[in-house]
C-alpha cells in the first residue's frame, strides 16, 4: 500500500477532538449517497416511461406507413407486393384513415376511423391481443341487429366495427349495439340543403390499447366499408408495414422509398412519434442535470471537509515535507481522501438506488391516473449502463472537488509551519 493512501485512510478516522470534521465527512458521504440514489431511481423511471410508451405505440401501430404525395393510392396491390419483398419487412397491408363523428342514444363524439383488411390486419398489428370483448372475425361482417322503437321491434342487418373501451363507455355501447357514423366531408345535396353522410354499423368488438387517447378516439372498420363510406372506390390512404427489427426501421424505410420511387413517402415510427420521444429524451437529460446538482452540493461538502483537514493537519504536512515527501505526494493524500468519500457514497447510493428501483417495480407503491398517464403505476427499467454513467459522473465530480484543497496542502511551506512549534 502506498503511504499516501495509508495516511488518507488514517485521516478518515478522526481523533476525539476532531469530531466535527468527522461529522462533516459523514454528511458529505451521505450527500453523495442521496444524490446517486435519487438520480438512479429517476433515470430508471424515465427509461421505464420511454420504453412503456414505445411498446404501447408499437403494439397498436404499424412500424412503417407508406403514403403518396399525390393523395390516395389507386393501384395499391402492386405497391403492397413490392413492400413485402423489401428485406426486413415482415408483413404489409393497405389501410384507410378518415375523421368522422359517431353517435349513440347517449352521446356524440369525434373519432378517427382506421379502415383495414380483416384478413391481413393481425399480420401488421396484433389487434386480436388487445380485444377485451367480441372478436376480429366480426369486423366488416353483416350482423342482424334488433332495436326497440317504442313498442315495436325492428330488425336490420349492419356490418361490424370495433371501438375502444373508453369510447364505448362514453357512448354507453356494448357488443351488439348499433352505432351511427356521420361524415361531414362526404355530404350530399338535398332539398333541405347539404346533408352529411350517415351510416349505421354494429359494435362487434371492444379493444383496450393501453393508451387512453386511442381508446377514446379510434374506431376500426373493414377496408371495404371504409372505401364505400368515404367514397374512395378502390383506392386506399396508404400501406402499413411491420419490420423484423424495430430499432433498424429507418434503413428499411429508406430502402422501401427507393424501391417504390416517387411519389411514395415512407415514414417510420421514430419519425411519426418524433416529438413524443424527443420530449422524453429532453426530460431525461434535464432530470439528470438537475439531480446531479445534489451530488455537486455534496462535493462542496467534500471541499469544506478537506480544507478543514488541511488546516488541522498543517503540522503533519510540514513534518512529512521535512522528511522528504514531495508536494505531489501531499496532494495525493487529500485526493485519495476525497476519492474515498466519493467512492463510498457512490457505491452505497448505487446499491440503495437499485433496491429502490426493485421495490418500485415489485410492489407498485405509486399509482397514476389512467386518463393522464399510459400506465397505472410507475414503470421502472433497470439498465447497467445508466448506473455506470451516474456512478462515473459522481466519481468525477468528487475528484474535481479534491483539486483545490489538495493543491493548497501541497503549497504549505514547512519552515513557516514549524517555526512556532
C-alpha positions in Angstrom: 0.0 0.0 0.0 1.3 3.4 -0.9 2.0 5.6 2.1 -0.2 8.4 0.7 -3.2 6.0 0.7 -2.4 4.8 4.2 -2.2 8.3 5.6 -5.5 9.3 3.8 -7.2 6.3 5.5 -5.8 7.4 8.8 -7.3 10.9 8.3 -10.7 9.4 7.8 -10.7 8.2 11.4 -10.6 11.5 13.2 -9.4 11.9 16.8 -11.9 12.8 19.5 -11.0 16.5 19.4 -11.7 16.4 15.6 -15.2 15.0 15.9 -16.7 18.0 14.0 -14.5 17.2 10.9 -15.7 13.6 11.1 -19.3 14.7 11.2 -18.8 16.8 8.1 -17.2 13.8 6.4 -20.2 11.7 7.1 -22.5 14.5 5.9 -20.5 14.7 2.6 -20.7 10.9 2.2 -24.5 10.9 2.8 -24.9 13.7 0.4 -23.2 11.8 -2.4 -25.2 8.7 -1.4 -28.6 10.5 -1.7 -27.7 12.2 -4.9 -26.6 9.0 -6.6 -29.6 7.0 -5.3 -32.1 9.6 -6.4 -30.5 10.0 -9.8 -30.5 6.3 -10.4 -34.2 5.9 -9.4 -35.3 8.8 -11.5 -33.4 7.7 -14.6 -34.8 4.2 -14.2 -38.3 5.5 -14.0 -37.8 7.9 -17.0 -36.4 5.0 -19.0 -39.4 2.9 -18.0 -41.8 5.6 -19.2 -40.0 5.8 -22.5 -39.9 2.0 -23.1 -43.5 1.5 -21.9 -44.8 4.2 -24.2 -42.8 2.9 -27.1 -44.1 -0.7 -26.6 -47.7 0.6 -26.4 -47.3 2.7 -29.6 -45.7 -0.2 -31.5 -48.2 -2.7 -30.1 -51.1 -0.8 -31.8 -49.5 0.9 -34.7 -47.5 -0.1 -37.8 -43.8 0.3 -37.8 -43.8 2.0 -41.3 -46.5 4.0 -43.0 -46.3 4.4 -46.8 -48.3 7.2 -48.4 -48.4 9.0 -51.7 -47.7 12.7 -52.1 -50.4 12.8 -54.8 -53.1 11.6 -52.5 -55.0 8.3 -52.2 -53.4 5.2 -53.8 -55.2 3.7 -56.8 -53.4 0.5 -57.9 -52.2 -0.3 -54.4 -52.0 -4.1 -54.7 -48.7 -3.9 -56.7 -47.2 -1.5 -54.1 -48.2 -3.9 -51.3 -46.4 -6.8 -53.0 -43.3 -4.7 -53.5 -43.4 -3.6 -49.9 -43.4 -7.3 -48.8 -40.4 -8.0 -50.9 -38.2 -5.4 -49.1 -35.6 -7.1 -46.8 -36.6 -6.6 -43.2 -40.3 -6.3 -43.8 -42.4 -9.0 -42.2 -45.9 -8.0 -43.3 -47.7 -5.3 -45.2 -51.3 -4.3 -45.8 -53.4 -1.4 -47.1 -55.2 1.0 -44.8 -57.6 4.0 -44.8 -57.7 6.9 -42.4 -60.7 9.2 -42.1 -62.3 11.5 -39.5 -66.0 11.0 -38.6 -68.5 11.7 -35.8 -70.1 8.8 -34.0 -73.3 8.9 -32.0 -75.5 6.7 -29.9 -78.6 7.3 -27.8 -76.5 8.8 -25.1 -73.7 10.8 -26.6 -71.8 12.1 -29.6 -68.0 12.0 -30.2 -65.5 12.7 -32.9 -63.2 9.8 -33.8 -60.6 8.7 -36.3 -61.6 5.7 -38.5 -58.9 3.2 -39.4 -60.0 1.0 -42.3 -58.1 -2.2 -42.6 -58.3 -5.6 -44.3 -59.6 -8.1 -41.6 -57.6 -10.9 -43.3 -54.3 -9.0 -43.1 -54.8 -6.8 -40.0 -53.3 -9.1 -37.4 -50.2 -9.6 -39.5 -49.2 -5.9 -39.3 -50.7 -5.0 -35.9 -51.7 -7.7 -33.5 -55.2 -6.3 -32.8 -56.6 -9.6 -31.5 -54.5 -9.4 -28.3 -55.9 -6.0 -27.5 -59.6 -7.1 -27.8 -61.4 -7.2 -24.5 -64.8 -8.1 -25.9 -66.0 -9.6 -29.2 -63.7 -10.9 -31.9 -61.9 -9.6 -35.0 -63.9 -12.1 -37.2 -67.0 -9.8 -36.9 -65.2 -6.8 -38.5 -67.0 -5.9 -41.7 -69.3 -9.0 -41.5 -73.1 -8.4 -41.7 -74.9 -8.8 -38.3 -78.6 -8.9 -37.6 -79.4 -6.3 -35.0 -82.8 -5.9 -33.3 -83.6 -2.5 -32.0 -86.6 -1.3 -29.9 -88.5 1.6 -31.3 -91.2 2.2 -28.7 -93.3 -0.9 -28.5 -92.2 -2.1 -32.0 -89.1 -4.2 -32.5 -87.1 -3.6 -35.7 -84.6 -5.9 -37.3 -81.8 -4.7 -39.5 -78.6 -6.0 -41.0 -75.5 -4.0 -40.2 -71.8 -4.5 -40.7 -69.4 -4.7 -37.8 -66.9 -2.2 -36.4 -64.6 -2.3 -33.4 -64.3 0.6 -30.9 -62.1 1.5 -27.9 -63.3 0.8 -24.4 -63.1 4.5 -23.4 -65.3 5.4 -26.4 -67.7 2.5 -25.6 -68.0 3.9 -22.1 -68.6 7.4 -23.3 -71.3 6.4 -25.8 -72.8 3.7 -23.5 -72.3 0.9 -26.0 -71.8 -2.8 -25.6 -71.0 -5.5 -28.1 -74.1 -6.0 -30.4 -75.3 -2.3 -30.0 -75.8 -0.2 -33.2 -73.7 3.0 -33.7 -74.3 5.9 -36.1 -71.3 7.1 -38.1 -71.5 10.6 -39.7 -69.1 12.1 -42.2 -69.5 15.8 -42.8 -66.9 15.8 -45.6 -68.9 13.2 -47.6 -72.1 15.4 -47.8 -74.8 15.1 -50.4 -77.1 17.9 -51.6 -80.8 17.6 -50.8 -84.0 19.5 -50.8 -83.2 20.9 -47.3 -79.5 21.7 -48.2 -76.3 19.8 -47.7 -76.9 16.5 -45.8 -73.9 14.8 -44.1 -73.5 11.1 -45.0 -74.8 8.9 -42.2 -74.5 5.1 -41.9 -75.3 2.7 -39.2 -72.9 -0.1 -38.0 -72.9 -2.6 -35.2 -70.2 -2.9 -32.5 -68.7 -6.4 -32.8 -65.7 -5.8 -30.6 -64.1 -3.5 -27.9 -60.4 -3.1 -27.7 -58.0 -1.8 -25.0 -54.8 -0.4 -26.5 -53.4 0.7 -23.2 -53.5 4.3 -24.3 -56.5 6.4 -23.4 -56.3 8.7 -26.4 -56.6 5.7 -28.8 -59.3 4.0 -26.7 -61.3 7.2 -26.8 -60.8 8.4 -30.3 -60.2 5.4 -32.6 -62.7 3.1 -34.4 -61.7 0.1 -36.6 -63.6 -0.5 -39.8 -63.2 -3.0 -42.6 -61.3 -1.8 -45.7 -64.4 -2.4 -47.9 -66.7 -0.5 -45.6 -64.3 2.4 -45.3 -63.8 2.6 -49.1 -67.6 2.7 -49.5 -68.3 5.1 -46.7 -65.6 7.7 -47.7 -66.3 7.3 -51.4 -62.8 6.1 -52.3 -63.9 3.3 -54.6 -60.9 1.0 -55.0 -58.4 3.5 -53.5 -56.7 3.5 -50.1 -54.9 6.1 -47.9 -51.6 4.1 -47.8 -49.8 1.0 -46.9 -48.7 0.0 -43.4 -45.8 -2.4 -42.8 -44.3 -4.4 -39.9 -40.5 -4.9 -39.7 -38.4 -7.6 -38.1 -36.2 -5.3 -36.0 -38.0 -2.1 -34.7 -34.6 -0.5 -33.9 -33.4 -1.0 -37.5 -36.5 0.5 -39.1 -35.0 3.6 -40.6 -32.8 1.8 -43.2 -35.8 -0.4 -44.1 -37.9 2.7 -44.7 -35.3 4.3 -47.0 -35.0 1.0 -49.0 -38.7 1.0 -49.3 -38.8 4.6 -50.6 -36.1 3.8 -53.2 -37.9 0.7 -54.4 -41.3 2.4 -54.8 -39.9 5.6 -56.1 -41.7 9.0 -56.4 -44.4 10.0 -55.2 -44.3 7.4 -52.4 -43.1 8.5 -49.0 -42.2 6.1 -46.2 -42.4 7.3 -42.6 -41.2 5.0 -39.7 -42.4 5.0 -36.2 -39.5 7.1 -34.9 -40.3 9.9 -37.4 -44.1 9.7 -36.8 -43.7 9.9 -33.0 -40.5 12.1 -33.0 -42.0 14.9 -30.8 -43.0 12.5 -28.1 -39.7 10.6 -27.8 -37.7 13.8 -28.3 -39.6 15.4 -25.3 -38.9 12.3 -23.2 -35.2 12.3 -24.1 -35.0 16.0 -23.2 -36.8 15.4 -19.9 -34.4 12.6 -19.1 -31.4 14.9 -19.8 -32.9 17.8 -17.7 -33.6 15.5 -14.8 -30.1 14.1 -15.0 -28.5 17.6 -14.9 -30.8 18.9 -12.1 -30.4 15.9 -9.9 -26.7 15.8 -10.5 -26.6 19.1 -8.6 -27.4 17.1 -5.5 -24.0 15.4 -6.0 -22.4 18.8 -6.7 -23.7 20.1 -3.3 -22.2 17.0 -1.6 -19.0 17.8 -3.5 -18.8 21.2 -1.9 -19.1 19.4 1.5 -16.1 17.4 0.4 -14.2 20.6 -0.3 -15.1 22.0 3.1 -14.1 18.8 4.8 -10.7 18.6 3.1 -10.0 22.3 3.7 -10.6 21.8 7.5 -8.5 18.7 7.5 -5.7 20.7 5.8 -5.9 23.4 8.4 -6.0 20.8 11.2 -3.1 18.8 9.8 -0.7 21.6 8.9 1.9 20.3 11.3 1.7 16.8 10.0 2.1 18.1 6.4 5.1 20.1 7.4 6.7 17.1 9.1 6.1 14.9 6.1 7.6 17.6 3.8 10.6 18.0 6.1 11.1 14.2 5.9 11.3 14.4 2.1 7.7 13.9 1.0 7.2 15.6 -2.4 4.4 18.1 -3.0 2.7 15.6 -5.4 2.6 13.1 -2.6 1.0 15.5 -0.2 -1.6 16.3 -3.0 -2.3 12.6 -3.4 -3.1 12.2 0.3 -6.1 14.6 0.1 -7.1 13.4 -3.4 -7.3 9.9 -2.1 -9.3 11.0 0.9 -11.9 12.8 -1.2 -11.9 9.9 -3.7 -12.7 7.5 -0.8 -15.5 9.7 0.4 -17.0 9.9 -3.1 -16.5 6.2 -3.8 -18.2 5.1 -0.6 -21.1 7.5 -1.2 -21.4 6.4 -4.8 -21.2 2.7 -4.1 -23.9 2.9 -1.3 -26.1 5.2 -3.4 -25.9 2.8 -6.3 -26.9 -0.2 -4.1 -29.7 1.7 -2.4 -30.8 3.1 -5.8 -31.0 -0.5 -7.2 -33.0 -1.6 -4.1 -35.4 1.4 -4.5 -35.9 0.6 -8.2 -36.6 -3.1 -7.4 -39.1 -2.2 -4.7 -40.9 0.2 -7.1 -41.0 -2.4 -9.8 -42.1 -5.2 -7.5 -44.7 -3.7 -5.2 -46.0 -0.7 -7.3 -46.3 1.8 -4.4 -47.2 4.8 -6.6 -50.4 4.7 -8.7 -51.0 7.0 -11.6 -54.3 8.3 -13.1 -55.1 6.3 -16.3 -56.6 9.2 -18.1 -53.4 11.2 -17.8 -50.7 8.5 -18.0 -50.4 5.5 -20.2 -49.6 3.2 -17.3 -51.4 2.7 -13.9 -48.1 2.6 -11.9 -44.6 3.9 -12.2 -42.7 1.8 -14.9 -39.1 1.0 -13.9 -36.4 -0.3 -16.2 -33.0 -1.0 -14.7 -30.0 -0.8 -17.1 -26.4 -1.3 -16.0 -25.3 1.5 -18.4 -27.4 4.1 -16.6 -26.0 3.1 -13.2 -22.4 3.2 -14.6 -23.0 6.7 -16.1 -24.3 8.0 -12.8 -21.5 6.4 -10.9 -18.8 7.7 -13.2 -20.3 11.2 -13.1 -20.4 11.2 -9.3 -16.8 10.0 -9.0 -15.6 12.6 -11.5 -17.3 15.4 -9.5 -15.9 14.2 -6.2 -12.4 14.0 -7.7 -12.7 17.5 -9.1 -13.7 18.7 -5.7 -10.4 17.5 -4.2 -8.2 19.5 -6.5 -8.3 22.9 -4.7 -7.8 21.6 -1.1 -5.0 19.1 -2.3 -3.2 21.9 -4.1 -3.4 24.2 -1.0 -2.0 21.4 1.1 0.9 20.8 -1.3 1.8 24.5 -1.2 2.2 24.7 2.6 5.8 25.9 3.4 7.1 23.5 6.2 9.5 26.2 7.6 6.7 28.7 8.3 4.5 26.0 9.9 7.2 24.5 12.2 8.8 27.8 13.2 6.4 28.4 16.1 6.1 24.7 17.1 
